[in-house]
Every structure is written in structure tokens, then in C-alpha cells.
Amino acid sequence: MPDEYASSLLPPILKKFSATYPKVEIQVVGLPSVALAPIVKDGSVDLMCATRTKV
């Protein structure tokens, strides 16, 4: 997820998620959308929140 969104959007989402799924570990990777696309494509990252990219 791009850094400019992570600080405002993620805290309430992660709080609810971790309460629902306490045994799931989440790692947040803060990179621009164009940098995230290749690591999603190669399977290093499972989920991506992007603003604009070509995958």
C-alpha cells in the first residue's frame, strides 16, 4: 500500500482484522503502487492496495 494511505486507512482496518483473526500475522509493505505490482505478481505479497498500476 502506498505510504500516503497506510497511516490514515490501515489502523482501523487492522484493528478490526486482528480482533477477528488474532492468529494471523500481517506485514505491511509501504511502496508506490508501481513497485508493489511486481512483488504481487511473483507471489511475494498476497494483497495489494493500489492507486494506479499495470500488472
HELIX and SHEET records of a PDB file:
HELIX    1   1 ASP A    3  THR A   20  1                                  18    
HELIX    2   2 SER A   33  LYS A   41  1                                   9    
END                                                                             
